Amino acid sequence: MSVQPDVRPVVYDPFSVAFQDDPFPVYRRLRSEAPVYYNEKWNFWALSRYDDVRAAIVDSDTFINHPGIDLDATNSQGGAGNLPNIDNPRHDQLRGVVQRLFMPRSIAVLTDDIRHITVDLVDKFARRGTADLAQELSWPLPYEVFFNFLGLPDGDERGQLIEWSHGLKDRRPDSDQLTPKAIASTENSRKYLAELLAERRVRPREDLLTHIVQSNIGGVPFAETDIEPASEIVGLVFGLYLAGIETTAGLLSTLFHELATRPDQQKALREDPTLIPNAVEEGLRYRTPLQLTVRTATRDVTLHGVTIPAGSRVAMVIGAANHDERQFENPHEYNALRPAVRHLGFGEGLHGCLGNPLARLEAKIALEVALPRLGQFGLAGTPVRYPSTPNMAVLDHLPVEFLPATRSVPAAAPVAKVSTETRTVAVANRSTAADGVVSLTLVAADDRDLPAWEPGAHIDLVLANGLTRQYSLCGDPSDRTSYRIGVLREAAGGGGSAFVHDELTVGSSVSIRGPRNHFRLQNSEEYIFVAGGIGITPILPMVAEADRAGARWTLAYGGRTLSSMGYLDELAHHGDRVTTWPQDTRGIIDLDSLLGNPRKNALVYVCGPAPLLDAVEQRCANWPSGSLHLERFAAKALAAPIRDEPFEIELAKSSRSLVVPTDKSIVDVLETVGINILTSCNEGKCGTCETDVLEGVPDHRDSLLSTEEQNAGDRMMVCVSRSRSAKLVLDL
């Protein structure tokens, strides 16, 4: 008997409960019959094919995120500062506040903590034989992990915030409006976060909230004097909090759901845990947590013979695109053993998911811990979808039964807790080191020694006006009773240096954190020190250490005028090892003479304003790798590739060689031969594609790695960076 084709018009209504329970038949018809679809009831257009969705997502000029990425009134909940609803230039400014903290290398430090939390959760039901994997693992794991990362208090406050977070997702079937419960929960959550940010500004800790509230954007403090619930800073935290939990809960719950019906794939993953990352990627593709994201067309767009008018709301149906037969083999099958493919589970381009490294890590660890402990598990009832927005695929309940495996779960390694302690110190001495520069000697307020430090270290000064600023230690590292810092009054600064100059007098108390050291002095036979202005402060103890060790060294020290250059009296006894370059009488430092000839065994250390760092970096381009040491606080933009010609990449793990042409990225070339690197932004801003470099010299074009990290040459962002050398050997 033949099956008659469905001649009814395709209807795509993401608000329909029937559709939400099984969207795949509709997705299949959309891709085949209506790749450019218009929904008259809700007044939106929809794209469903992989190539169309991907092209639209990365075209942030044609398809903008304002006024929001949701089809319903969820857009009103995020408010100002909610990253998904913001376009450039403000988007990159706000994302830059937290981007580095979400890079894979940054997130990796949470591994032990995530494993501890997962083991504790699984232990509660592992011997019971039954569990609701949604309520007992998929939801509590991301809540606990992100609450710790964010810096939320323990106890009842977390429970209240969880209650509100579920409440603000309250929806009625077939409605695009918020319920009264959702509105109240949103208001309560935003008010709570505003109060918590204000508290963290006064009593800082080493957590994400403190980092955000202390951040500056273009030299302007991000947080207003009075943090209101409707402010940008609350909107940023609110968006991070929601995205960091529901998306991960969706990934975990649907991933365990698919595996519950496939015992053979469970067995394969238990026997070979190295396959687990692929299983996670397949979960992201097959049952994508974020099923759709909405954009607004800025111009008329004609696609497949249909014109979408300017100003239209356009749904990019990622859930349908990730099942496109044109892109994937057997796309309607979940296959945990499928080799990695380039899916759209976390989006791409400007708005690629910021938290994707954390979600991937949580899912990987959850499978590593749960699979051996549960043994074979299967469904013990009907899974229940979480009543959320039509964007999301998340389960509220996932009942399973299992026979616990005999293999035990390895104990997690101890977690090294990061100290959030601040020390109170007093100003014991204050003097003028130069025009506009004040020198402060700080002593402990108690009888304990101050923490040890090495040349190049800095401390955080936690100021009473709510600001925190970093200043290099410039005294004697052997003196554990006092610290010394030099502070330049920055007329165009954010108020930190002005507070130090105007408010910190002898006898004043101030809180400090640290020391930390990202500018450590390495052992060498010879040093060339270059300092500009207040950049002399970390160089002073370096000079003293080099002299004590008997190394050869010179210092070139520049400033606007001689009177603006601090600590000259301390340098005087070094004689002609120190050369001063006051710009008004002598001009700028002669870097060509100083650095023109590379020296094999010499290290160059430089600190000062950005133009000086750029100039020194240029002169040291031909020096041996690792010779130059500096810190850069703003990423350097490259207008064009340094090597504008093809180059070779060798994949060390397979001894395979490929050629990267001028018009393609390394990621593009790898993809053509079936090697898929995890990417997100494809602009060198998120760090997802960071890859180790074993040989060759990368041409760094990202906006994340510091100059010191770039100079190391041991890693690169393969979505945008290229090669200075004819060949790169990558750890792939």
N, C-alpha and C positions, 0 to 999 in steps of 0.2 A: 504494500500500500504506500503510495507516494505521499509526502508531506507537502501540503499546500503552503505557498509563501504567505506571509502576513501582509495583507494589502492595506491594513489600517495605517493612517499617518503615524509616524513615530512621535511619541510624546515624552519629553524629558522634563520632569517636574521634581527637582531635588527636594522639595518640601513634602512630597508624598511618602507616607510611611511604607507603603507597599514597594515603592521604588528603593527606598533606603535599605530594605531587607534583602533585596537582590538586584543591584544596579546593572549587573553585567549584560543581560539581554538587551537592555536599553542602550548601553554603551556600544554594543556591537552594531545595532541598527543606526545609531548616530554616525559612527565612522563610515558605514557603508552607504546610507541613504541621505543623510543630512549633515555633512561635515561642517557646514556653516548653518547653525540652527537658530531659529528665533522663537522664544517663548513669549507669547502675547499676554498671558495671564500675569506674569511677573516682570515683563518688559526687560528681558535681557537676551543677549546672543550667546552662543556656546560654540567653542571649538573643541574637537575630540580626537583628531588624528595627531600622532606623535610629532611629526615634523611641523605641523601648524601650531601646536601648543608650545613646543620648544622655541620656535622662531618668535612667537608673540611674547613669551615670558622674558626673553633676553632683549627684546626691543623696547627699552624703557622710555624712548622718545615718543613712539607711536602709542604705546599702551601704558598709561601711568597708573599708579596705585591710589592716588587721591581721587575720590573721597573714601575709599576703603576697599578691602579685598573680600568682603562678605556680601552675600545676596540679601541678608536680612539686617535688622537693626543692630546686630552685633557691632557694626562699624562705630556706633555712638558710644560703645562701652570703653574702647581703648583711649579715646581722647587724644589730646596733644602729646607728642612724644612716642606714640605707639609705632614702632618701626615699620611694620607691614603696610601702614597706611600713608607713609611719607615718601615723597620723591626727593631727588637731588635738587640743590646741594645739601639740604638739611639732613637728608637720610644718612649720607656718608659721615657727616659731622657727628651725629648722634651714635651711629654704629661704631665709629672710631673710639668712643668712650670705653667700650667693652670688648672690642673685637679681639685684641690679643689674649684676653682671658679665656676666650672660647676656641683658641687654636688647638689642634690635636696634641701638641707637646705640652700645652698648659693644662688641658683637660686630663692628660695622662696621670698627673699627680693625684687625681681622685680615685685611681684604680683600686687601691687597697680599701679605701673607705666604702666604695660601692660594693666591693666583694663582701666586706663585713656585714653591711646592711642586708645584702641578698641572702647570705648564709643564715642570718638571724631570722629573716622572714620565712625562708623555706623550712628551717628547723621547727617552726611552730606547727607545720602540718605534714612534715615528711613521713612520719610514722603512723599517720592517721588513716591513710588509704584513700581519702577523698579531700578535695579542696575546691574552692572557687578561685581559680587562678587570676581572675580579674580583680576581685576584691581583696585577695590575700597576697598578691604579688605585683600584678601589672600596674595597679594604682599606687599602693603604698611605697614601692621602690622609688619612682621618680619624685614623689612628694618628699620623702626623707632626704634623698640625694640633693635635690635642688634647694630645699630649705636649709640644709647645711652649707651649701655653696653660697647661697644668697646671704646667709647670716641671720636667719630668723630665730627668735627665741624658742627654747624647748617648752614642752608642756602644753597647758591649756590654750595658749595663744595660737599654737599650730593647729590644734583641733578646731578652733573658731575660724581660722583662715581657710581650712579645708572645707568646712561647712559653707562658707561664703563662696568659695570657688566653684563648688557644685551648684550652689543656688544661682549664681549669675549665668549658668548655662541652662537654666530652666526655660523650656519652650513648650508651646502648644502645637499640636499637629496642624499642618496646612496653614501656618501663620508665619509672617515675617516680622512680627512685632515682639518686643520684649515683654515678659510677664512682670507683674508688680514684684514678685520675688526676685527676678533677675535684676531689676532696677535697684531694689534695696540692697541686694548683695554686692552689686557693683559699687554703689556709693560707700558702703561700709568698708569694702576692701581698699578702695582708693584713699579713704580717710585714714585707715590704719597704716597704710604704706607711707603716707605723708608724715604721720607722727613718728614712724620708725626711722625714716630718713633724717628727720630733724634731730631725733635722739642720737643717731649714729654720728651726726656732725659734731655733737658735743662730746660724745663718748665713743671715739672711733675704735674699730676692731680690724683685724685682717680678714675682711670678707668682701663680697661683691658690693654690698650696700655701701660700705665705707668708701670703696674705690669710686663708686659712681658719685656719691655726694661730695667727694673731694676733687672731682675732675674739673678741668677747664676746657673750654672750646675756644680756640683762637685767643687764648689769654684771658678769657672772660669766665668767671666761675659758672659752672653749669647750674648749680642750685641757687634759687633766689634766696633773699634774706629770710622771707617767710615762705616756707614750702606749702603750697596749697594742693588739695586733692586733684585739681584740674591742671596742674602744672606739667610741663614737659618731662621733668625728672621722674615724677610719679608715673606718667604714661609709659616711659621707657621701662621702668621696673615692673609695672603691671603687665606689659606685653611679654617681657622676658619670663615672668612667673607663669603666665598662662601657657605660653608656647612650650616652656621647658617641662611641663607636666603632662598636659593632655595629649600632645603629639607622641610622647614616649609611651604613655599608657596605651594609646592606640596601637602603636607598633608592637608592644609586648603582648597585648591581649589577642590581637589578630594573628600574630606569629604563633603563639601557643595553640590557638584554635586550629590553624592549618596543620600543625604537627600532630595534634590530637587525633586527626583522622588518617594519619599516614605513619603507621608503626614502623614500616621499613625505613623511612627517612629518619625517624627518631633513632633507630638502631645504628644507622650509618653515622649520625652525628655523635652518638655516645662513643662509638668505637674510634672515631677520628675527629676529635674536637677542632682540628685545624680547618675543617669544613664549615664551622659555625659562622664565620664572617660572611660567607656566601649565602648561608641560610637567612641571615639578617637582611642582606641586600635583596634577596628574592622576596622576603616579606614586605620590604618597602615598595617593591615593584608590584607585587600581586595584589595586596590589599592596602594600598597607599593610605596612610593616616589622613593626610590632607587631600581629600578627593577633588577639590576644585579651589581655584583662587580667581578672584575677579579683578579685572582692570577696566579702565575707561579709555576709549579710543579718542585720540586727539585730532584725528583726521578721518576722512572716508577711507575704508579699507576694502578692496575687492579681492575675494578669495573664492576659488572654485565657481566663478561666475556670479557670485552673490556679493552685494555691497553692504558693508556694515557702516552706517552713518556715523560721522563724527559726534562725539558726546555720548555714544551708546555704552552701556555696561556690557562687558564681554567676559563670560565665564571660561576660563581655561580649565577644561575638565581633565586634570592630571590622572585621575583614576581610570578614565577611558584611554588616554594616551599611552599609559603603561601596559595596556592590553592590545595594542595595535599590532595586527598581523603583519603589517608592512615593516615593522621594526624588530619584532621578537619571534622566535621560533616557538610554536606551541604556547602562545601567550596566556591561554585560558587555563593552563595547568600550573599549580604551585609545585615547584621542584627545588627543594632545598639544596640539591647538588648542582644546580645550574651554574655554569661559570659566570663570573661577574659581567653584567651588562650595564650599559649607560641608560639608567632610568631617570625619571623626573621626580622621584619620591621626595626629595628635599628642594625641588625647584632648581633654578639656575640663575646666573646673572646677578644684577644689582641686589635683588631681594632673595638670593639663595639663603636657605635656612641657617641662621647664625649658630644655633645650638646643635647642628647635626653631629659633630664629633661626640658630644655628650650622650645623645640619644643612641648612637651606634654602640658606644662603649657600654652603656647600661644593658642594651639588648644582648650583646655578646656575653657579658658576665652572667646575666640571668640564665642564659642557656647553658653556659659552662657549669653553673652551680646546680640548676634544677634537673637537667637531663639525667646525670648519673644518680642523683638522690631519689628521684621519683621512679626510675625504671620506666617500663612501658606504661603510658597513660592514654586514656581515651575519654570521650565525652560521656558524662553521666547525666546529661539533661540538655535542654535547649539553650544555647547562648542567647543572651539578651543584649541588644544594642543600647549603648549609652545615649540618653535623650539630649543630644547636643545640637549644634548648628548643622545645617545640611552640608557644610564643608567637610565634616570629620567622619572617619570610620573608626569607632572606638566601641569596645564592649564594656558593659556594666557588670555582667555576670558571665562566668565561664566555668560551669561545674565539670569536674573531671574525677575519675577514679583511677587508681594505680596500685601496683604492687611495688613497694620500695625496693630499689636495687641493693645488692649486697655491698657494692663498692661505695666506700665512704668519700665524702667531699673533703679535699685537703683544707686544712686550716689556713685562713688568710694570714698574710704577713702582718706584723704589727704596724699600725698606722702612725706615722710620725706627725704628731700634732704641731701645728704652727702656732707659735706663741702670739697672743694678742695683747700681751702685757705692755703697758707704757710705764716709763720711769719718770719720776719727777726730779728735775734738776734745778739748780739755782744759778743765776748769773753772778759769778764771783768777780769778774773783771770785765770792763768794757772800755775799748779805746778806738780811736780813729786810725784805721790802717791806711786810708787813702781818701781822696775826694769821693764822697758818696759811699764809702765802704766802712762798715763798723765791724770790729773784731770782738767776739764774745768768748769768754772762758766760762764753761759750764761745769759745775761740780755736783756730785750726788747729794740729794737731800737727806740720805741716810748714810750709814757707815759702810755700806756694801761697795765693793769695787764696781766701777763701770765696766760693761762688757768689752772684751778685747777687740781690737781692730787692726787692720793692715792698711798700708798706703793705697789710696784710691777709694776708700770706703766713704759712705755718707750716712747721715742720720735723718730721720723725719722729725721735724719740729711741729708739734701739734699745738697750734696757737689758740688763744682764748677767743679770737674772733671767728672760730669755726674752720679756719683754713689749716691745711697741713702742707708744709713745704720741705723740700729736700736740700740739705746743705752738706758740702764735702767737709770732712774732718781734716784740719790742716795743722794739728799740733804734733805731739810726740806720742807714737803708739805705745811706748813703754810706760807711759804715765796712765795708770788705771784710775787715778783720782779725778781727772778732769778731761774734758773735751774742748777743742777750740774750733770755731767756725768763723768764716768771713762772709758778710752779707752785703751785697751791692743793692742800693735802693733803685728799684726798677720803676721809673716814672710811668711806664705803660703796662706795668704788671697788674696782677689781680688783687693786690692788697697785702700779700704776705710779707714782702720785704719792708713795706711801709710800716706795718705793725711792729716788726722787729726793731726798726730804727726809732720809732716813736714811743713804744710802750715797754720794751725790755731794757730795764736799767739795772744797776747793781742791786742785788737782793731780790729781783723778780724771780718768780717760779715759772717754769714752763715744762710741759711734758715732751718726752722724746720717745721714739721707737728706733730699733736697729741696734748696731750699725748693719748695713748691707754693702756688698761690694760687687759691682759689675765692671770694674775698671782696675782689676788687680794687676800689680806690678809683677811681671814674670822675670825669672832669673836670666841675666844676659851679661856678656862681657862689656857691652857698650850700650849707652842710651843717648838718644837725642830727644830732649824735652822741648816742647813748644807750648807756650801759654799766651793767651790773650785776655787782658783785663782780669775779671774775677776768676777766670779759668786757672789762675795761679794756685788756687787753694788746694786742689788735689795733687798738684805737682810738687808742692813744698815738701810733704813727707816722702814723696818718691825720690826727690833729689837727696834728701837726708839718708834714705835707705841705700841708694846707689853709692853714695859717698862712704857710708859705713862699711859696705861690702867690698870696697876697693875697686869698683867698676869704673871704666872711663865714661864720662858723661859731659854734656854741654846743655845749656838752657838758653833758648831764645825767648825773650819775654817782651811782648808788645802791649801798648796801651795808647789811648788817645793823647794823653800828656803824661809827663813824668809824675806829676802830682796825683794822677788817677791810678797809679800802679802801686798796689799794696805790698807790704812785707819786703821792701827793698833793703831795709836795714839788716834783715836776717840773711839775705842773699849776698851781702857785701863781702863777707869774709871768704867767699868762694872765688873771689878775684875774677880772672878773665874766663873762667868756665861759664859765667853768666854774662849774656849780652842783652842790654836793654834797647828797645826800639820804640821810644816815644814818637808817635806818628806826627805830631806837630813840628818836631825839630829834625827827625831823622827819616821819616817815612815809614812804610810798612816793612815787615820782616822780609829780608832777602831769602826767600825760600828756595830759589834756584841754586844759590850758592850752598845753602844748608843741606838740601836734599837732592840736588841734581845728580849726584853720583851714588847709586845704591851701594850699601855696605852689607856684606854678607852676614856679619854677626852682630849687627846693631838693631835695636828696637826703637821705634819712634812712638812717643807718647804725646798726645796733643789734647788740650782742653781750651775752649774759648768759644767765641761766637761762630755761627754757622758759616759765614764767608771764609773764616780762617780754616775751619775744618774741611770745607770743600777744596780750598787751595792746597792744603797739605795732602789730602787724599789724591788730588790730581798729580802732585809731584811724586807720590809714592807708588804710582800705578805700576812702575817697573821694578819695584823693590821685591825681594823674596817674599813669598806668601807668609803671612803672619807677622810681618815686620811692623805694620801700623796698628796702633791701638787708640781708639777714640770712642766716644759715645755720641750718638745722634738722636735727637728727640723728635725729629720730623723726617719722614721717609723721603728719599730723593726720587724725583720723577725723571725718567729718561724719555726724551722726545723720540728717539729712534734707536733701533738695535745697534749695538756697538759693532757687531759682525753681521752685516747685511748680506749674507750669503748662506747657502745651505751648510749644515754641519751634520756629523754622524753621532748617533747615540748607540752605545753598546749596553745591553741588558745583562748585568753580571750573573744573574741566577740562571740564565738560559744561554749565555754566550751568543745572543742574537744581536745583529747589527741592523740599524735602520737609518735612513737619511731624512732629516727634517728640512723641508724646503722653506723658502722665505715667506710663503703665504700660509703656512700651517704651524700650529703649536705642537709641542711635544705630545700633549694629550691627544690632539687630533691624529697624529701619526700612529701612536700606540693603539688608538681605537680602530684604525683601519686593518690592523693585524689581530684584532680580537683581544687586546689587552686593555682593560678598562680601569683607569685610575679614578678614585673617588674625587669628585670635584663639586664645587657649589657655586661660587661667584664667577669663576672663569675670568677674573679681573685681578688676581693676585692680592686680594684683600682679606680673604677669610682663613687661609692657611690649610684648608682641607687637603689639598693636593701636595703638601710638602713631601719631598722625596730626597733621600740621602744621595749625595754625589761622592763616588769613590775615586774618580780621576777626572781631570779636565778643569776648566775654569768657567763657571756659570756667568752669564750676563744677567744680573739680577734686575728684574723689572717689576717686582712686587712692591707693595707699600706696607709690609709688615716687618720684615727682618731689619734689624738695626745694621748700621754700617759695619760694626764689629762682627756681627753674625754673617753678613754678606762676605766680608773679607776672609772669614774662615773657609768659605768655599766648600763646606761639607754638606750643604743642603740647598734646595731651591724649590720654588713654586713652579711646577712644570706646566701650569696652564698659561703662563705669560712669559716666563723667563726663557732666555735662549742661551747661546754659548759664545764665549769669547774665543775659545780654542776650537780647533778643527774637529775635536771629538770629546764627548762626555761619556763617562762610564757611570751608569746609574744602578742603584741597588734594587733592581727590579728583575 
